[in-house]
Amino acid sequence: MKDAELLRRELRAAREELIRKRAGSPDEPGTTTSRLPLMPDRDEAHLRLALMDVEALEAHVDRLERDLDDLEHGIDRPDE
């Protein structure tokens, strides 16, 4: 279950980053694009998420949700 926990942590971080980007001013489209503001509340292991734009984050969240669902329902990983 170590893999599932890692997926959950990354999924949580990706969702939080997506919320940060969506919370930007709707009048300024540049606030939701890729950038890396220095914020101490970010998990250093997931700083790369701050470089993703909203669309990339949404796709990443979808992938993580599918991977976690597959892992929890016993679907084998292709590399095993």
N, CA, C and O atoms as a CHARMM CRD file, in Angstrom:
* protein
*
  320
    1    1 MET  N      0.81400  -1.21300   0.00000 PROA 1      0.00000
    2    1 MET  CA     0.00000   0.00000   0.00000 PROA 1      0.00000
    3    1 MET  C      0.85500   1.27400   0.00000 PROA 1      0.00000
    4    1 MET  O      0.31700   2.38000   0.05300 PROA 1      0.00000
    5    2 LYS  N      2.16500   1.12400  -0.05800 PROA 2      0.00000
    6    2 LYS  CA     3.03000   2.28800  -0.11300 PROA 2      0.00000
    7    2 LYS  C      2.75000   3.09500  -1.37900 PROA 2      0.00000
    8    2 LYS  O      2.73900   4.32500  -1.33600 PROA 2      0.00000
    9    3 ASP  N      2.52300   2.41400  -2.50900 PROA 3      0.00000
   10    3 ASP  CA     2.22100   3.10100  -3.76200 PROA 3      0.00000
   11    3 ASP  C      0.93000   3.90200  -3.64700 PROA 3      0.00000
   12    3 ASP  O      0.85300   5.02800  -4.14000 PROA 3      0.00000
   13    4 ALA  N     -0.06300   3.34300  -3.01300 PROA 4      0.00000
   14    4 ALA  CA    -1.34500   4.03400  -2.86300 PROA 4      0.00000
   15    4 ALA  C     -1.17500   5.29800  -2.02700 PROA 4      0.00000
   16    4 ALA  O     -1.76700   6.33100  -2.34100 PROA 4      0.00000
   17    5 GLU  N     -0.38800   5.23000  -0.98900 PROA 5      0.00000
   18    5 GLU  CA    -0.17200   6.40400  -0.14700 PROA 5      0.00000
   19    5 GLU  C      0.56800   7.49600  -0.91600 PROA 5      0.00000
   20    5 GLU  O      0.23800   8.67500  -0.78500 PROA 5      0.00000
   21    6 LEU  N      1.55600   7.11900  -1.71100 PROA 6      0.00000
   22    6 LEU  CA     2.27300   8.10400  -2.52400 PROA 6      0.00000
   23    6 LEU  C      1.33900   8.76000  -3.53600 PROA 6      0.00000
   24    6 LEU  O      1.40300   9.97000  -3.75300 PROA 6      0.00000
   25    7 LEU  N      0.47600   7.96100  -4.15000 PROA 7      0.00000
   26    7 LEU  CA    -0.49400   8.50500  -5.10100 PROA 7      0.00000
   27    7 LEU  C     -1.46000   9.45700  -4.40700 PROA 7      0.00000
   28    7 LEU  O     -1.78500  10.51300  -4.95100 PROA 7      0.00000
   29    8 ARG  N     -1.92200   9.09300  -3.21000 PROA 8      0.00000
   30    8 ARG  CA    -2.84100   9.96300  -2.46400 PROA 8      0.00000
   31    8 ARG  C     -2.19600  11.30300  -2.13500 PROA 8      0.00000
   32    8 ARG  O     -2.83000  12.35200  -2.25100 PROA 8      0.00000
   33    9 ARG  N     -0.92500  11.26100  -1.72200 PROA 9      0.00000
   34    9 ARG  CA    -0.22800  12.50700  -1.38300 PROA 9      0.00000
   35    9 ARG  C     -0.06000  13.40300  -2.60400 PROA 9      0.00000
   36    9 ARG  O     -0.27900  14.61200  -2.52800 PROA 9      0.00000
   37   10 GLU  N      0.32900  12.80900  -3.72700 PROA 10     0.00000
   38   10 GLU  CA     0.49700  13.61800  -4.93200 PROA 10     0.00000
   39   10 GLU  C     -0.84800  14.14400  -5.42000 PROA 10     0.00000
   40   10 GLU  O     -0.94100  15.28500  -5.87200 PROA 10     0.00000
   41   11 LEU  N     -1.87700  13.32700  -5.33100 PROA 11     0.00000
   42   11 LEU  CA    -3.21500  13.75700  -5.72800 PROA 11     0.00000
   43   11 LEU  C     -3.67600  14.93600  -4.87100 PROA 11     0.00000
   44   11 LEU  O     -4.22400  15.90900  -5.38900 PROA 11     0.00000
   45   12 ARG  N     -3.45600  14.84600  -3.58400 PROA 12     0.00000
   46   12 ARG  CA    -3.83000  15.93600  -2.67500 PROA 12     0.00000
   47   12 ARG  C     -3.06900  17.21700  -3.04000 PROA 12     0.00000
   48   12 ARG  O     -3.65300  18.29900  -3.09500 PROA 12     0.00000
   49   13 ALA  N     -1.76500  17.08400  -3.28900 PROA 13     0.00000
   50   13 ALA  CA    -0.95900  18.25700  -3.64500 PROA 13     0.00000
   51   13 ALA  C     -1.40800  18.84400  -4.97800 PROA 13     0.00000
   52   13 ALA  O     -1.45800  20.06500  -5.12800 PROA 13     0.00000
   53   14 ALA  N     -1.73400  17.99600  -5.94400 PROA 14     0.00000
   54   14 ALA  CA    -2.18300  18.47600  -7.25700 PROA 14     0.00000
   55   14 ALA  C     -3.52800  19.20000  -7.12800 PROA 14     0.00000
   56   14 ALA  O     -3.73800  20.24000  -7.75200 PROA 14     0.00000
   57   15 ARG  N     -4.42100  18.65400  -6.33000 PROA 15     0.00000
   58   15 ARG  CA    -5.71600  19.31500  -6.12900 PROA 15     0.00000
   59   15 ARG  C     -5.54600  20.66700  -5.44700 PROA 15     0.00000
   60   15 ARG  O     -6.21400  21.63600  -5.81000 PROA 15     0.00000
   61   16 GLU  N     -4.65400  20.73800  -4.45800 PROA 16     0.00000
   62   16 GLU  CA    -4.41500  22.00300  -3.76000 PROA 16     0.00000
   63   16 GLU  C     -3.82100  23.03600  -4.70900 PROA 16     0.00000
   64   16 GLU  O     -4.19400  24.20800  -4.66600 PROA 16     0.00000
   65   17 GLU  N     -2.89700  22.60600  -5.56400 PROA 17     0.00000
   66   17 GLU  CA    -2.30400  23.52900  -6.52700 PROA 17     0.00000
   67   17 GLU  C     -3.34900  24.01200  -7.53200 PROA 17     0.00000
   68   17 GLU  O     -3.34900  25.17900  -7.92300 PROA 17     0.00000
   69   18 LEU  N     -4.22000  23.12700  -7.93800 PROA 18     0.00000
   70   18 LEU  CA    -5.29500  23.48900  -8.86400 PROA 18     0.00000
   71   18 LEU  C     -6.22100  24.52500  -8.23200 PROA 18     0.00000
   72   18 LEU  O     -6.64900  25.46700  -8.89800 PROA 18     0.00000
   73   19 ILE  N     -6.52600  24.35300  -6.96400 PROA 19     0.00000
   74   19 ILE  CA    -7.36300  25.32300  -6.23700 PROA 19     0.00000
   75   19 ILE  C     -6.65900  26.67500  -6.17800 PROA 19     0.00000
   76   19 ILE  O     -7.29200  27.71100  -6.38100 PROA 19     0.00000
   77   20 ARG  N     -5.34600  26.67600  -5.90100 PROA 20     0.00000
   78   20 ARG  CA    -4.58500  27.93700  -5.85000 PROA 20     0.00000
   79   20 ARG  C     -4.65600  28.66400  -7.19200 PROA 20     0.00000
   80   20 ARG  O     -4.87200  29.87400  -7.25300 PROA 20     0.00000
   81   21 LYS  N     -4.46900  27.90000  -8.25600 PROA 21     0.00000
   82   21 LYS  CA    -4.46000  28.53700  -9.57500 PROA 21     0.00000
   83   21 LYS  C     -5.84500  29.03400  -9.97100 PROA 21     0.00000
   84   21 LYS  O     -5.97000  30.09600 -10.58100 PROA 21     0.00000
   85   22 ARG  N     -6.87200  28.28900  -9.63600 PROA 22     0.00000
   86   22 ARG  CA    -8.24400  28.71400  -9.96300 PROA 22     0.00000
   87   22 ARG  C     -8.68100  29.89500  -9.11400 PROA 22     0.00000
   88   22 ARG  O     -9.54500  30.66600  -9.53000 PROA 22     0.00000
   89   23 ALA  N     -8.10300  30.05000  -7.93800 PROA 23     0.00000
   90   23 ALA  CA    -8.49100  31.13500  -7.03100 PROA 23     0.00000
   91   23 ALA  C     -7.91400  32.47200  -7.45900 PROA 23     0.00000
   92   23 ALA  O     -8.25500  33.50400  -6.88100 PROA 23     0.00000
   93   24 GLY  N     -7.05000  32.47200  -8.45800 PROA 24     0.00000
   94   24 GLY  CA    -6.48200  33.72000  -8.95200 PROA 24     0.00000
   95   24 GLY  C     -7.56200  34.60700  -9.52100 PROA 24     0.00000
   96   24 GLY  O     -8.69100  34.16700  -9.73500 PROA 24     0.00000
   97   25 SER  N     -7.22500  35.82600  -9.75900 PROA 25     0.00000
   98   25 SER  CA    -8.18900  36.79200 -10.27400 PROA 25     0.00000
   99   25 SER  C     -8.69700  36.37200 -11.64900 PROA 25     0.00000
  100   25 SER  O     -7.89200  36.16700 -12.55700 PROA 25     0.00000
  101   26 PRO  N    -10.01400  36.23900 -11.82700 PROA 26     0.00000
  102   26 PRO  CA   -10.56200  35.84700 -13.11600 PROA 26     0.00000
  103   26 PRO  C    -10.37300  36.92400 -14.18900 PROA 26     0.00000
  104   26 PRO  O    -10.47600  36.63800 -15.38200 PROA 26     0.00000
  105   27 ASP  N    -10.09600  38.15800 -13.76500 PROA 27     0.00000
  106   27 ASP  CA    -9.88400  39.23800 -14.71800 PROA 27     0.00000
  107   27 ASP  C     -8.49300  39.20000 -15.33400 PROA 27     0.00000
  108   27 ASP  O     -8.24800  39.82900 -16.36300 PROA 27     0.00000
  109   28 GLU  N     -7.58600  38.46500 -14.70800 PROA 28     0.00000
  110   28 GLU  CA    -6.21700  38.38400 -15.19700 PROA 28     0.00000
  111   28 GLU  C     -5.90700  36.94400 -15.57100 PROA 28     0.00000
  112   28 GLU  O     -5.57800  36.14800 -14.69200 PROA 28     0.00000
  113   29 PRO  N     -6.00100  36.58000 -16.85500 PROA 29     0.00000
  114   29 PRO  CA    -5.76500  35.19600 -17.25100 PROA 29     0.00000
  115   29 PRO  C     -4.36300  34.71600 -16.92100 PROA 29     0.00000
  116   29 PRO  O     -4.16000  33.51200 -16.76600 PROA 29     0.00000
  117   30 GLY  N     -3.40100  35.59700 -16.81000 PROA 30     0.00000
  118   30 GLY  CA    -2.03500  35.20000 -16.49000 PROA 30     0.00000
  119   30 GLY  C     -1.88000  34.61400 -15.09500 PROA 30     0.00000
  120   30 GLY  O     -0.86800  33.97300 -14.81200 PROA 30     0.00000
  121   31 THR  N     -2.84800  34.81700 -14.22200 PROA 31     0.00000
  122   31 THR  CA    -2.72100  34.31800 -12.85600 PROA 31     0.00000
  123   31 THR  C     -2.93100  32.81800 -12.76300 PROA 31     0.00000
  124   31 THR  O     -2.56800  32.20200 -11.76100 PROA 31     0.00000
  125   32 THR  N     -3.51300  32.22600 -13.79600 PROA 32     0.00000
  126   32 THR  CA    -3.73800  30.78400 -13.75100 PROA 32     0.00000
  127   32 THR  C     -2.73300  30.01900 -14.59700 PROA 32     0.00000
  128   32 THR  O     -2.82300  28.79700 -14.71000 PROA 32     0.00000
  129   33 THR  N     -1.78000  30.72000 -15.19000 PROA 33     0.00000
  130   33 THR  CA    -0.79000  30.04900 -16.01800 PROA 33     0.00000
  131   33 THR  C      0.36200  29.55700 -15.16300 PROA 33     0.00000
  132   33 THR  O      0.41700  29.79600 -13.95700 PROA 33     0.00000
  133   34 SER  N      1.27000  28.87100 -15.81400 PROA 34     0.00000
  134   34 SER  CA     2.38300  28.24600 -15.12300 PROA 34     0.00000
  135   34 SER  C      3.32700  29.28300 -14.52000 PROA 34     0.00000
  136   34 SER  O      3.77600  30.20300 -15.20300 PROA 34     0.00000
  137   35 ARG  N      3.62000  29.12100 -13.23400 PROA 35     0.00000
  138   35 ARG  CA     4.60400  29.94900 -12.54800 PROA 35     0.00000
  139   35 ARG  C      4.92800  29.29900 -11.22000 PROA 35     0.00000
  140   35 ARG  O      4.19700  28.42800 -10.74800 PROA 35     0.00000
  141   36 LEU  N      6.01600  29.72100 -10.62600 PROA 36     0.00000
  142   36 LEU  CA     6.45700  29.11000  -9.38500 PROA 36     0.00000
  143   36 LEU  C      6.62900  30.17000  -8.30000 PROA 36     0.00000
  144   36 LEU  O      7.75300  30.59700  -8.03300 PROA 36     0.00000
  145   37 PRO  N      5.54000  30.59900  -7.67400 PROA 37     0.00000
  146   37 PRO  CA     5.67700  31.54900  -6.57700 PROA 37     0.00000
  147   37 PRO  C      6.29300  30.86600  -5.36000 PROA 37     0.00000
  148   37 PRO  O      6.07200  29.68000  -5.11900 PROA 37     0.00000
  149   38 LEU  N      7.04400  31.60900  -4.62400 PROA 38     0.00000
  150   38 LEU  CA     7.67400  31.05100  -3.42800 PROA 38     0.00000
  151   38 LEU  C      6.68000  31.08500  -2.28200 PROA 38     0.00000
  152   38 LEU  O      6.39800  32.14200  -1.71700 PROA 38     0.00000
  153   39 MET  N      6.15800  29.92800  -1.95000 PROA 39     0.00000
  154   39 MET  CA     5.17700  29.83500  -0.87800 PROA 39     0.00000
  155   39 MET  C      5.59700  28.72200   0.06900 PROA 39     0.00000
  156   39 MET  O      5.78100  27.58500  -0.36500 PROA 39     0.00000
  157   40 PRO  N      5.75100  29.02200   1.34000 PROA 40     0.00000
  158   40 PRO  CA     6.24000  28.02700   2.28800 PROA 40     0.00000
  159   40 PRO  C      5.28500  26.86900   2.54500 PROA 40     0.00000
  160   40 PRO  O      5.71100  25.84000   3.06900 PROA 40     0.00000
  161   41 ASP  N      4.00500  27.00300   2.19300 PROA 41     0.00000
  162   41 ASP  CA     3.06200  25.92900   2.49600 PROA 41     0.00000
  163   41 ASP  C      3.07400  24.82400   1.44400 PROA 41     0.00000
  164   41 ASP  O      2.35000  23.83900   1.59000 PROA 41     0.00000
  165   42 ARG  N      3.86900  24.95900   0.39900 PROA 42     0.00000
  166   42 ARG  CA     3.94900  23.91500  -0.62900 PROA 42     0.00000
  167   42 ARG  C      4.87700  22.79700  -0.16600 PROA 42     0.00000
  168   42 ARG  O      5.91400  23.04400   0.45100 PROA 42     0.00000
  169   43 ASP  N      4.48800  21.57800  -0.47300 PROA 43     0.00000
  170   43 ASP  CA     5.31600  20.42000  -0.18900 PROA 43     0.00000
  171   43 ASP  C      6.44900  20.40000  -1.20800 PROA 43     0.00000
  172   43 ASP  O      6.18800  20.36500  -2.41100 PROA 43     0.00000
  173   44 GLU  N      7.68600  20.42100  -0.75900 PROA 44     0.00000
  174   44 GLU  CA     8.82600  20.47800  -1.66900 PROA 44     0.00000
  175   44 GLU  C      8.85800  19.31500  -2.65100 PROA 44     0.00000
  176   44 GLU  O      9.36900  19.46700  -3.76100 PROA 44     0.00000
  177   45 ALA  N      8.33200  18.17500  -2.27500 PROA 45     0.00000
  178   45 ALA  CA     8.32000  17.01400  -3.15400 PROA 45     0.00000
  179   45 ALA  C      7.41200  17.23000  -4.36000 PROA 45     0.00000
  180   45 ALA  O      7.53100  16.51700  -5.35700 PROA 45     0.00000
  181   46 HSD  N      6.52200  18.18800  -4.28400 PROA 46     0.00000
  182   46 HSD  CA     5.54800  18.40700  -5.35200 PROA 46     0.00000
  183   46 HSD  C      5.63200  19.81600  -5.95000 PROA 46     0.00000
  184   46 HSD  O      4.64900  20.30700  -6.50400 PROA 46     0.00000
  185   47 LEU  N      6.77800  20.46100  -5.84500 PROA 47     0.00000
  186   47 LEU  CA     6.92200  21.81400  -6.37800 PROA 47     0.00000
  187   47 LEU  C      6.70600  21.86400  -7.88600 PROA 47     0.00000
  188   47 LEU  O      6.28800  22.89500  -8.41300 PROA 47     0.00000
  189   48 ARG  N      6.98300  20.76900  -8.58600 PROA 48     0.00000
  190   48 ARG  CA     6.80400  20.75400 -10.04500 PROA 48     0.00000
  191   48 ARG  C      5.35000  21.01200 -10.42600 PROA 48     0.00000
  192   48 ARG  O      5.07100  21.45800 -11.53900 PROA 48     0.00000
  193   49 LEU  N      4.42800  20.73500  -9.51400 PROA 49     0.00000
  194   49 LEU  CA     3.01300  20.99000  -9.80100 PROA 49     0.00000
  195   49 LEU  C      2.75100  22.48300  -9.98700 PROA 49     0.00000
  196   49 LEU  O      1.84600  22.86800 -10.72700 PROA 49     0.00000
  197   50 ALA  N      3.53600  23.31600  -9.32300 PROA 50     0.00000
  198   50 ALA  CA     3.36600  24.76300  -9.44800 PROA 50     0.00000
  199   50 ALA  C      3.74300  25.25000 -10.84100 PROA 50     0.00000
  200   50 ALA  O      3.34400  26.34100 -11.24700 PROA 50     0.00000
  201   51 LEU  N      4.50400  24.45200 -11.56900 PROA 51     0.00000
  202   51 LEU  CA     4.90400  24.82900 -12.91700 PROA 51     0.00000
  203   51 LEU  C      3.85400  24.47400 -13.96300 PROA 51     0.00000
  204   51 LEU  O      3.94600  24.91100 -15.11000 PROA 51     0.00000
  205   52 MET  N      2.87100  23.69500 -13.57600 PROA 52     0.00000
  206   52 MET  CA     1.82000  23.27000 -14.51300 PROA 52     0.00000
  207   52 MET  C      0.72400  24.32600 -14.59200 PROA 52     0.00000
  208   52 MET  O      0.42500  25.01300 -13.61500 PROA 52     0.00000
  209   53 ASP  N      0.13300  24.43900 -15.78000 PROA 53     0.00000
  210   53 ASP  CA    -1.01400  25.32800 -15.89800 PROA 53     0.00000
  211   53 ASP  C     -2.27200  24.55500 -15.48700 PROA 53     0.00000
  212   53 ASP  O     -2.20200  23.36700 -15.17400 PROA 53     0.00000
  213   54 VAL  N     -3.40700  25.23100 -15.49000 PROA 54     0.00000
  214   54 VAL  CA    -4.65200  24.63600 -15.01400 PROA 54     0.00000
  215   54 VAL  C     -5.01900  23.38000 -15.80700 PROA 54     0.00000
  216   54 VAL  O     -5.39600  22.36400 -15.22300 PROA 54     0.00000
  217   55 GLU  N     -4.91000  23.44800 -17.13100 PROA 55     0.00000
  218   55 GLU  CA    -5.27000  22.28600 -17.95500 PROA 55     0.00000
  219   55 GLU  C     -4.38300  21.08800 -17.65400 PROA 55     0.00000
  220   55 GLU  O     -4.87400  19.96400 -17.54700 PROA 55     0.00000
  221   56 ALA  N     -3.09000  21.31600 -17.51800 PROA 56     0.00000
  222   56 ALA  CA    -2.16200  20.22500 -17.21700 PROA 56     0.00000
  223   56 ALA  C     -2.45400  19.64100 -15.83700 PROA 56     0.00000
  224   56 ALA  O     -2.39100  18.42600 -15.65000 PROA 56     0.00000
  225   57 LEU  N     -2.77200  20.49800 -14.87600 PROA 57     0.00000
  226   57 LEU  CA    -3.10700  20.01800 -13.53900 PROA 57     0.00000
  227   57 LEU  C     -4.38500  19.18800 -13.54600 PROA 57     0.00000
  228   57 LEU  O     -4.46100  18.15600 -12.88100 PROA 57     0.00000
  229   58 GLU  N     -5.38600  19.63600 -14.29600 PROA 58     0.00000
  230   58 GLU  CA    -6.63400  18.87100 -14.37500 PROA 58     0.00000
  231   58 GLU  C     -6.37300  17.48600 -14.96400 PROA 58     0.00000
  232   58 GLU  O     -6.90300  16.49200 -14.46700 PROA 58     0.00000
  233   59 ALA  N     -5.56600  17.41200 -16.01200 PROA 59     0.00000
  234   59 ALA  CA    -5.23700  16.13000 -16.62500 PROA 59     0.00000
  235   59 ALA  C     -4.44000  15.25500 -15.65400 PROA 59     0.00000
  236   59 ALA  O     -4.65400  14.04500 -15.58000 PROA 59     0.00000
  237   60 HSD  N     -3.52800  15.87300 -14.91800 PROA 60     0.00000
  238   60 HSD  CA    -2.71600  15.12900 -13.94700 PROA 60     0.00000
  239   60 HSD  C     -3.58800  14.57400 -12.82000 PROA 60     0.00000
  240   60 HSD  O     -3.41400  13.42900 -12.40400 PROA 60     0.00000
  241   61 VAL  N     -4.51400  15.37700 -12.33600 PROA 61     0.00000
  242   61 VAL  CA    -5.43800  14.92000 -11.28500 PROA 61     0.00000
  243   61 VAL  C     -6.26000  13.73600 -11.79700 PROA 61     0.00000
  244   61 VAL  O     -6.43500  12.74800 -11.08500 PROA 61     0.00000
  245   62 ASP  N     -6.75900  13.83600 -13.02100 PROA 62     0.00000
  246   62 ASP  CA    -7.53400  12.72400 -13.61000 PROA 62     0.00000
  247   62 ASP  C     -6.70200  11.44800 -13.67600 PROA 62     0.00000
  248   62 ASP  O     -7.18300  10.37000 -13.32800 PROA 62     0.00000
  249   63 ARG  N     -5.45200  11.57200 -14.12300 PROA 63     0.00000
  250   63 ARG  CA    -4.57400  10.39800 -14.20800 PROA 63     0.00000
  251   63 ARG  C     -4.31700   9.79400 -12.83700 PROA 63     0.00000
  252   63 ARG  O     -4.37600   8.57700 -12.66100 PROA 63     0.00000
  253   64 LEU  N     -4.03000  10.65800 -11.86400 PROA 64     0.00000
  254   64 LEU  CA    -3.77000  10.16100 -10.51100 PROA 64     0.00000
  255   64 LEU  C     -4.99600   9.45500  -9.93200 PROA 64     0.00000
  256   64 LEU  O     -4.86900   8.41600  -9.28400 PROA 64     0.00000
  257   65 GLU  N     -6.17300  10.01600 -10.16400 PROA 65     0.00000
  258   65 GLU  CA    -7.40500   9.38400  -9.67300 PROA 65     0.00000
  259   65 GLU  C     -7.59200   8.00700 -10.31000 PROA 65     0.00000
  260   65 GLU  O     -7.94400   7.04900  -9.62200 PROA 65     0.00000
  261   66 ARG  N     -7.35600   7.90400 -11.62200 PROA 66     0.00000
  262   66 ARG  CA    -7.47200   6.60400 -12.29500 PROA 66     0.00000
  263   66 ARG  C     -6.43600   5.61400 -11.77700 PROA 66     0.00000
  264   66 ARG  O     -6.75600   4.45100 -11.52700 PROA 66     0.00000
  265   67 ASP  N     -5.18800   6.07400 -11.61300 PROA 67     0.00000
  266   67 ASP  CA    -4.13500   5.19000 -11.11500 PROA 67     0.00000
  267   67 ASP  C     -4.44700   4.67800  -9.71400 PROA 67     0.00000
  268   67 ASP  O     -4.26000   3.49800  -9.41600 PROA 67     0.00000
  269   68 LEU  N     -4.92400   5.57600  -8.86100 PROA 68     0.00000
  270   68 LEU  CA    -5.26000   5.18200  -7.49600 PROA 68     0.00000
  271   68 LEU  C     -6.42100   4.19800  -7.49300 PROA 68     0.00000
  272   68 LEU  O     -6.40000   3.21200  -6.75600 PROA 68     0.00000
  273   69 ASP  N     -7.42400   4.46000  -8.30800 PROA 69     0.00000
  274   69 ASP  CA    -8.56400   3.55500  -8.41200 PROA 69     0.00000
  275   69 ASP  C     -8.12100   2.17800  -8.91500 PROA 69     0.00000
  276   69 ASP  O     -8.54300   1.15300  -8.38000 PROA 69     0.00000
  277   70 ASP  N     -7.27600   2.16000  -9.93600 PROA 70     0.00000
  278   70 ASP  CA    -6.76400   0.88800 -10.45800 PROA 70     0.00000
  279   70 ASP  C     -5.97600   0.13400  -9.40000 PROA 70     0.00000
  280   70 ASP  O     -6.13000  -1.07800  -9.24700 PROA 70     0.00000
  281   71 LEU  N     -5.13900   0.84600  -8.67800 PROA 71     0.00000
  282   71 LEU  CA    -4.31600   0.21100  -7.65300 PROA 71     0.00000
  283   71 LEU  C     -5.17400  -0.36700  -6.53300 PROA 71     0.00000
  284   71 LEU  O     -4.91300  -1.47000  -6.05200 PROA 71     0.00000
  285   72 GLU  N     -6.19300   0.37300  -6.12000 PROA 72     0.00000
  286   72 GLU  CA    -7.04300  -0.08300  -5.02100 PROA 72     0.00000
  287   72 GLU  C     -7.95500  -1.23600  -5.42700 PROA 72     0.00000
  288   72 GLU  O     -8.39600  -2.00700  -4.57500 PROA 72     0.00000
  289   73 HSD  N     -8.24200  -1.35800  -6.72800 PROA 73     0.00000
  290   73 HSD  CA    -9.10600  -2.43900  -7.18700 PROA 73     0.00000
  291   73 HSD  C     -8.32800  -3.62100  -7.74800 PROA 73     0.00000
  292   73 HSD  O     -8.89500  -4.50500  -8.39000 PROA 73     0.00000
  293   74 GLY  N     -7.04600  -3.62600  -7.50300 PROA 74     0.00000
  294   74 GLY  CA    -6.24000  -4.79700  -7.84100 PROA 74     0.00000
  295   74 GLY  C     -5.83300  -4.95700  -9.28300 PROA 74     0.00000
  296   74 GLY  O     -5.44900  -6.05400  -9.68700 PROA 74     0.00000
  297   75 ILE  N     -5.90000  -3.91400 -10.07200 PROA 75     0.00000
  298   75 ILE  CA    -5.43000  -4.02000 -11.44400 PROA 75     0.00000
  299   75 ILE  C     -3.91800  -3.97800 -11.41600 PROA 75     0.00000
  300   75 ILE  O     -3.31600  -3.06800 -10.84600 PROA 75     0.00000
  301   76 ASP  N     -3.30700  -4.98700 -12.04500 PROA 76     0.00000
  302   76 ASP  CA    -1.85300  -5.08200 -12.02900 PROA 76     0.00000
  303   76 ASP  C     -1.20800  -3.96300 -12.81700 PROA 76     0.00000
  304   76 ASP  O     -1.74700  -3.47700 -13.81100 PROA 76     0.00000
  305   77 ARG  N     -0.02800  -3.56500 -12.34000 PROA 77     0.00000
  306   77 ARG  CA     0.74000  -2.57600 -13.06900 PROA 77     0.00000
  307   77 ARG  C      1.42000  -3.28800 -14.23500 PROA 77     0.00000
  308   77 ARG  O      1.80000  -4.45100 -14.09800 PROA 77     0.00000
  309   78 PRO  N      1.58200  -2.62700 -15.36700 PROA 78     0.00000
  310   78 PRO  CA     2.15900  -3.27200 -16.53800 PROA 78     0.00000
  311   78 PRO  C      3.61200  -3.70600 -16.36600 PROA 78     0.00000
  312   78 PRO  O      4.06500  -4.61600 -17.06000 PROA 78     0.00000
  313   79 ASP  N      4.34800  -3.07300 -15.45500 PROA 79     0.00000
  314   79 ASP  CA     5.76100  -3.42400 -15.28700 PROA 79     0.00000
  315   79 ASP  C      5.97300  -4.61100 -14.35400 PROA 79     0.00000
  316   79 ASP  O      7.11700  -4.97200 -14.07800 PROA 79     0.00000
  317   80 GLU  N      4.91600  -5.21600 -13.87100 PROA 80     0.00000
  318   80 GLU  CA     5.06800  -6.37500 -12.97400 PROA 80     0.00000
  319   80 GLU  C      4.79100  -7.66300 -13.69900 PROA 80     0.00000
  320   80 GLU  O      4.87100  -8.73700 -13.10200 PROA 80     0.00000
